[in-house]
Amino acid sequence: MRSQLKAIDQPDQLSACKFSLLLGVYTTDNKIERYLRVARGILDINNAMFSFHDEPYFWSASEQCDFIAYIAANRKKLSPYFQGHLMIDQSHENYEKLSLYMHNLGAEHKRLLCFDIKLDTGESIGQVTFFDDRDDEFTQKKKDLLEELTSGLISILQRRSESENFYELYEEQRALNYSKTKFFQIIAHDLRAPFHGLIGFSDVLAHERESLDAESLQNIADYLHDTIYSTYNLLENLLNWAIAEGGRFVYHPINFKVKQASQIVYDVLNTLAVKKNIELIETIPADLTVFADINMITSVIQNLVSNALKFTKTDGTGKVIISACQTDQGVEITVQDTGLGMNEAQIKSVFEPQIKASYKGTIGERGTGLGLVLCKRFVDMNKGHISVSSKKGCGTTFKVSLPKANATHQVLLTKDLNLKSERIETET
């Protein structure tokens, strides 16, 4: 064989050989080696080369060497040579072209037979080529037997592939179930924790109210209000997430101005921003329209803004900015903060319910990340895209891309807007 083919004693890229591994290459149950041995016996031929598309190796067998791996410098797929046929022999129109390619590859021969390995779907996944220096042609009986043998190998491969896929799905589902269990454990903890304070302070009010001055009563009232509010919103997000997971949310898209949703969010959350000494800025142009579910998108913006407020410094320098711009595909909404930022691990898992711990905001607010999971689900349902960029200590930016307004729908007028602006889904 010429230098284009190089023998490999210890293949180091076996992880890239999915089909070959399924057929037990380099194990005691090596179906490829067994197939090549039987096929060579059927055809009474010296050499065979077996390869799958997108795998780095040829598997070769000959009288001199039972089974060995090769790599080729200028390898290409042989599928185009077949022109819809399963086999290329001396009668095929592309036989000479394939023969020349094999010669150039280093497979010297006088006769050659190549079989296209196809799945039941008709997809070609590789080829096997037989060759030697004899002149006689292959009989039809031998070719039929080879086709039957190859069909059996493909059946084994498909069964093992399906079994492997089922196992992967099982492992994925098991990991997901574990993640969700852990997720709910954290949520349960964060739901339970506020009640210790609620019970304690309500007990004080029930039994010691007369001993409290006005300032103490106000402090207790503020605590009860904030705690009940945040706990309610966690429950709201949990309910919405569960409904979305079950596919029971009704997606009702309309044309509406983005500012209608952002203004509601600003009006609701600006009080919290002032309380935390954070500047909340809303700069969305009045004429930007999208085609989406207005309730879902309002919830998305609320969650992103409340999340930004939660993790932004309260020293008077913090800012949270809500903006939007027109793009070629539609509208891009941006929520940017100057807060604590996230590390790479947090960024990668920010939209997935795989939380291992809850996080505290700049004044001790608890958050599980559920609101961001809900944001991702709502944006996906609205045929949009959400992304995040962040750097630890430098703030975070969320971008939400939504489809542009549909010309066949009217724009929702503000007076027709039926949203409860007091409803907040801020637990993120």
N, C-alpha and C positions, 0 to 999 in steps of 0.2 A: 504494500500500500504506500501511496505517496505521502509527502509530509503534511498534506492537508488533514490527514487523520492521525491523531496522536493517542496512543494507548494510555489508559489511566489505571494504575495499580490500586490506588485508594481514592475513589471519588469523594470529594469533599463538599459537593453541592447536592447531596441526596435530598435535602429538605425541599429543594425546588422540583423534585421528581414525584409529584403527587400520584399520578397513575401508576408509575413504576413501583412505588412503595406499596400501593394497594395490591399489586400483583406479587408482592413478596420478594422483590429483588434483593439479593444478598442475604436471603434467609433460607432455611431448609425447605420452605414451601415456595420456591422461586418459579412462578407460573410462566414467566417469560423464557427462562432457560429451558423449561420442559417443553414449551410450545415450539421453540426453535429446534430442539432436538427431534421432536416428532415430525415437524414440518419438513426438515431436511431429509428425514427418512422417507417420508411420503414422496417427495420430489426426486429423491436420490441425487442430491446436490450438495456441494461442498460448503458453501459459505452463505451466511444469513446476517442481515443487519436490521435491527428493530429500533424504532424511535417514535417518541410522542412529540407533538408540537409543543413548543415553549418549555421543553425540558432540555437541559444542557448536554445530555449524553446520547450516543448511539449504543445499543447493546448488540454485541456481535458474537456469533458462534461459528466455528469452523472445525475441520478435522484436526487442525493443529492446536486449537484452543477452544475448549468447550464453551466458555462464557467470559467476556471481557468488555469493559467500557471504553469507548472512544469519544473524543471531542473532535469537531471539525472546524477549520479556520473560516471557511466560507459556506456554512450550511444554509440551506433554504428549504422551505416547505415544498413537498412534492405534489400537493393536492392539485395545482393547476394542470399538471400533466394528464390527469385521469379523464378530464372532460366528461364527468358524470358516470364513468365506468368504475367498477370495483377493482378491476385488475388490469395491469398493463403487461402484455406479452408481445411476441414478435408480430402479431397481427394488428396491434394498436397503432394508430396514426402518430402517436408521440413516442413510440418505442425508441427511435434513433436519438431523439433529443434527450430522453431520460438516460439512455445508454451513455451518451457523451458526458452528461453531468456526472454519472457514477464513475466513469473513467477519470475525469478531472478530479473527482473527490479522492481517488486512490483505489477504487474497487475495480481492479482489472478483471475482465470477463469476456467470454464469447457468447454466452446466453444469459438472460436476465428475466426475472419475473418479479413484479412488484404488486403488492396488495394494499388497498386503501382501508385503513381501520376506521370504521364508522359506527357511531352509536345508533340505537333504534330511531333516534330523532333525525338521522341523516347527517349529523355533524361529523366531519372528519376530525379525528384526534391524533392521527399518526399514520405511519406506513411501515411495512415490513418488506424487505427486498432480498431476494435469493439470487445467487449468481455463481458461476464457475466457468471453467475454460473448455467445456464440452460443446459440441455442435448440435446435438439432437434436440428436438423440440419437446415441450412438455405435453403429455397426453391430456385429453379433456377429463378423463377419470381422475388423474392426479390433481388437476386444478379444482375439480369439484370437491375432492376430499380436503384440499387445502382450505377452500372456502368454508366447508363445514367445521373444520378445526378452528379456524379464525373466529367464526361465529360463536363457538363455545367459549373461547377466550374472552370475547367481548361481553358475553352474558355474565361471566364471572366478574369481570371488571365493573359492570353496571350494578350488580348486586352488592359488591363490596363498597362501591361509591355511595349507593343509597344508604347502606348501613352506616357508613362513616358520616354521611350528612345527618342522619337521624341522631347519631351519637352527639354530633356537634350541637344540634338543636337542643338535645336533652341537656347538655352541659350548659349551654347558653341560658336555657330556661331555669335551670337550677341556680345558676349564679344570679339571675335576675330576681328569682324568688327570695334568695338570701338577702340580696341588696334591699328589696322592698321590705322584708321583715326588719332589717336593721334600721331602715328609714322610718318605719312606723314606731319602732322602739324609741327613737330619738324624738319623734313628734309627741309620743305619749309622755315622755319625760318633760318636754317643754310645755305640754298642756297641764301636767300635774304640778309643776313647780309654782306657777302663779297662784294656785289655790291655797298654798300654805300662807302666803301673804294676805290673800283675800279673807281666809278664815280668821287669821290673827287680828287683822284690823276690824273686821266686822264684829268680832268678839269684844274688842275694845269699845266700839260704838254701842254695842248692846249693853255692856255692863259698866263702862266708865265714862260715858258721854258727858255727864255733868262736871267731871273733873278736868275736862279739856277746854283750853281757850280757843278763840276763833282761829288763830293761826294753825294750831294743831289739827283742828277739824278740817280746815282747808287743805292741809297737807295730806291728810288721810283721804279726803274726797278726791284730790288730784291723783293719788296713787291708785285708788279703786277705779277711777275713770280710765286712766291709761292702761291699767292691767286688764280690765274687762274688755276694753276696746281692742287691744292687740291679740288677746286670746280669741275673741270673736272672729277677728280677721284671719287668724290661723285656721280656725274651723271652717270659715268660708272658703279659703283657698284649698283646704283638704277636701271639702265636699266637691268643689269645682274640678279638682284634679281627678277625683274618683269618678265623677261623671264623664269627664273627657276620656279617661282610661277605658271606660265601658262603652265608649262610642255613642253616648246618649245625648251629647250636646247638639242642639239644633243650630246649624250654620245658616245664618240669614244675611247674606251680603247685600249692601246697598251703596249707592254713591253718597258720600258725605265729606264735609270739610274737616280736615284733620284738626283744625283749631277748635272745632266743637268739642272734641274729646279732650284735647290738651288743656283747654280752658277750665273744664270741669275738674281735671286733676289738679291744676294750679289752685283753683278756688278752695278745694278740699285740703290740700297738703301745705299750703303756704303758712297756715297757722302753726303746723309742726315745724316748718323751716324756721319761722321767727323764734319759736320756743328754743330751738337748738342753735340759734344765732348763725344760721346758714342763709345765704342769699339764693333764693329760687328764682330763676330767670326763664321766661317763656317767650320765644321769639318766632314762633311758627307763623308764616304768612297766611293771611285770611283766605287766599284763593286756592290753596292746595287741596285737591280732592282725591279720594281713593275709593276703590270698590272693595269693601270688606264688611265684616260684621262689626257695627259700631260699639256694641256692648263688649265684645271680646277685645277690641283694640283699646278701648278705654281702660279695661282691666289690665292690659299689657302695659300701657303707659303708667298707670297708677303703681303697679308693682315695681317697674323700673325706677320710677322717681322715689318711691318710698324706700326702696333698697339703697338708692344713692344717698338719701338723707340719713339713713341709718348708719352708713359707714363713712360719713364725711365729718371732718373735725368741727368742733363747736367753739373754736377760739376766735370766731369772727372773720376768718379768712376763707372759709369754705364756700364753695359755689356748686350749684346743680343747675345745669342748663338744658332746657328742652327746645330742640330746634328741628327743622325739617327742610328738605329741598327736593326739587323735581329731578328725576333721572330719566334715562331713555326708557326704562321698563315701567316706571311708576313713581313712587314717592319713597324717600328714605327718611325715617324719623330717627333722631339721635338724642340720647339721654347721656350727658357727660357730667362727671363729678370730679372734684379735686380731693377725693377721699383716700382711704387706706390702701386701695388697690388690691390685686390678687397675685398669687404666685402661679407658676405654670400648671401645677397640679390642680389648683382650684379652677383655672380657666378651662382645662380639658373636661372637667366633670360638672361645670356650672349648670348645664341644662339637663342633667341626668339625675334620677332619684337614687343616687348611690352615696348618700351623705353618711359619713362616719362620725360626725360630731356636729353640734350646732355651733354657730358663730355669734359673738357678741358685738353689738354696735358700739358707737363712740360714747354712749351714755348707758351701756349695759343691756341694750335691747337684745333679745334672743332672736335668732333666725335659723331656720333649717334649710333654706334654699328652695322651699316648695314653690314660692311665688315665681321664681325663675323657671322652674320646670313647667309650671302652668303657662308662662309666657311663651315658651318654645312650642308647647302643644297648640295654643291659640294661634300663633303666627303660622304654624304649619297648616292648620285647618283653613286659614285664610290665604293659602297659596303664596305665602311670603317667605322671608328668610330673616333670621336673627343672628347676629354675630357679636362678639365681645373682644375688646382689646384692653389690656390692663398692665400695669407695672406696679409692683409692690412699693407703696409709699408715694405714688404719683397719680393715683386716681384711676377711674375706669370709664370706658365709653361703650355703650350698647347702641347698635344700629339695627333698625327694623325696616326691611324693604317690603313694600306692599304694592299690589297691582294698581295701575292707574284707573281713574274713573271710567266706567263703562258708558259709552255714548247712548246706549238704549235705555238707561235708567236716569231718572231725575235726581237732582241733588237734594238730600234731606235738608229741610229748613230748620233753623234753630228752634222756632216755636213748636215744631213737630217732635222735637227730641224728647223721648220718654225714658230718661235715665235718672236713677236715684243718685244724685251727686253725693249724698251723704254716705253711700255704700263704698267702703274702702276695702281693698284686698291687698293689704300692705305687708303681710308676713312673708318675708323673703329670706 
